[in-house]
């Protein structure tokens, strides 16, 4: 029903979650699957590929995205989705959603819907402007306490059409929520298409507009339809399918049991994650700081991995859950020290982030193989991809919901120590303050 590519790993698991817990069995591959590997999941209704385009240049996309889109088209799903973050993390030079849309449109006909809002995740779009919750408080995106100062892609424009226009010269249209509620969405969409719009943003504020966005995609698109957006694409489709009686089965959402201890690594600098780290410390976790500034020097970083791994192993041996982190929020002095080290090294930020993510993954891999810990968390969208890849995971399937956008997953791998591992990929802005403690306690 849906084939998708996620521009980061945490966001990819969010799209999988939406489909899986609506009753559509979904598998998320961590690399483009071979025909033989895909055949092992032939009964699944959702097929995803987790990627790293969010942290890559348009030049990288020119090389790597065409075979991805070609492969997704071959799957035969009526919806092919380029999945982006629900806070639209992107810029002309890195994670360009505009460039990705241009490449995708070479493989698919018709208009391209843009659906970023997801009310269930605290994301709302009105007249093309995106608003997002932070700790339960709503902010226009360019005034958001995290996104306005994001270290890689700071947002200074909440109007997604204007923001996207910096990344592509394709004409961008809009179907607004007022027109939807007045019953004029179809005509407005047709007028936008007739006027030359190729990418058309759809407002979503509530359940009614979510269904309407899903209807427009399902009834007014080519087959296959190429869509761009957050997991709101899947949310809107499912909302419409249910309203139209096309989807009546809903998978039960089982709980999961407590774990004696877990291991977590975090490369996030979000204030949301900072609050979660603070809560974890107050609830028995062993906090271990990894010096991110060392990621500019391979030999020094390797020594740091050994040091941190030994501390984390000791924590597990002592009955405590280790939480390895690089910074506690955007104001942590470690953030500025990291930026200064990157500038001094003259190494591209994306390369240093890759090294940092790989280091976090190497720490987890050591802990899994040497201690037998079976439930782990990787936090942070920019570093999660490299960290997960270091574990030797082939694919993920959803076990149970944990927090919106961060399901508990089962890892599939040819490596016995990794196969069956319980893993959560958590975006920096996802989850309540007690997130890490809840994962350990088996509490949704």
Secondary structure, DSSP 8 states (H G I E B T S, - for coil): -EEEEESSHHHHHHHHHHHHTTT--EEEESS---HHHHHTTTT-SEEEEE--GGGS-HHHHHHHHHHHHHHHHHHT-SEEEEE--TT----SSSS-HHHHHHHHHTT--S-EEEE--BGGGTEEEETTEEEEEETTEEEEGGG-TTGGG-TTT-----BHHHHHHTT--S-EEEE-HHHHHTT-HHHHHHHHHHTT-SEEEE-B-SHHHHHHHHHHHHHSS-SSEEEEESTHHHHHHHHHHHHTTS-------------S--EEEE----HHHHHHHHHHHHTT-EEEE--GGGGGSHHHHHHHHHHHHHHHHHHHHTT--EEEES-SSTTSHHHHHHHHHHHHHT--HHHHHHHHHHHHHHHHHHHHHHH---EEEEE-HHHHHHHHHTTT--EEEEEEEEETTEEEEEEE-SSTTTTT-EEEEE-TT-S-TTHHHHHHHT--
